[in-house]
Amino acid sequence: MTTDESQNFLAMLKTDLRAAMRERKAAEMTTLRGLISAIDNAQAVPVSDKHDTYVFHAFGDSAVEVPRRALGHDDIRALVEAEIRARNDAAADYRRLGRDDKAQELTGEVQILSRYLGPHGSS
């Protein structure tokens, strides 16, 4: 997945989010928003020790703009798998504690996320 492909993947997620909003699918909206946020966070550029002090800059000053990290196909897949793994672990904990309702919610989220593990992340 090239940079353009990762942007296409995000665009697809946002399109799916809009569709879920129109259809009032609350669980799908929450899950997709979480996945979009996870991808945005993964694309964030790490802050180094050069940024010890905050300096005010004019809005839109190109001196402070940095390109986001490009995520490849493997990065996106690993991120989706990590999201699935986290939800499966939490669901198991909820079941162990007798909260089958919460476990079922997380299992539903896993099913939604699993749609994005395909060859091109297509839903």
C-alpha angles and dihedrals in degrees: 000000000000125000089270090050092051089051088049089051091052090047089052091051091051091049090050089048091054090050091050089050092052090049091045094234100162097183092050092047092052093047095047092046089052092050092048089051092048090053092047090051092049090052092053115114112242114250113236130203088267088083098066095130131040115240121194114234132181115263110271094016104160091211090077099041117102128179117254119248113269113235119208128212091268091050092052092046092049090049093051090046090051090051090050092047092050092051093046090051092048091047090053090051091050091050090050089053092048096252098130091159092062091042090054091052090053091046088055090052090051090054090052093048092047090066088069096056092079122115092276099017090255119165 
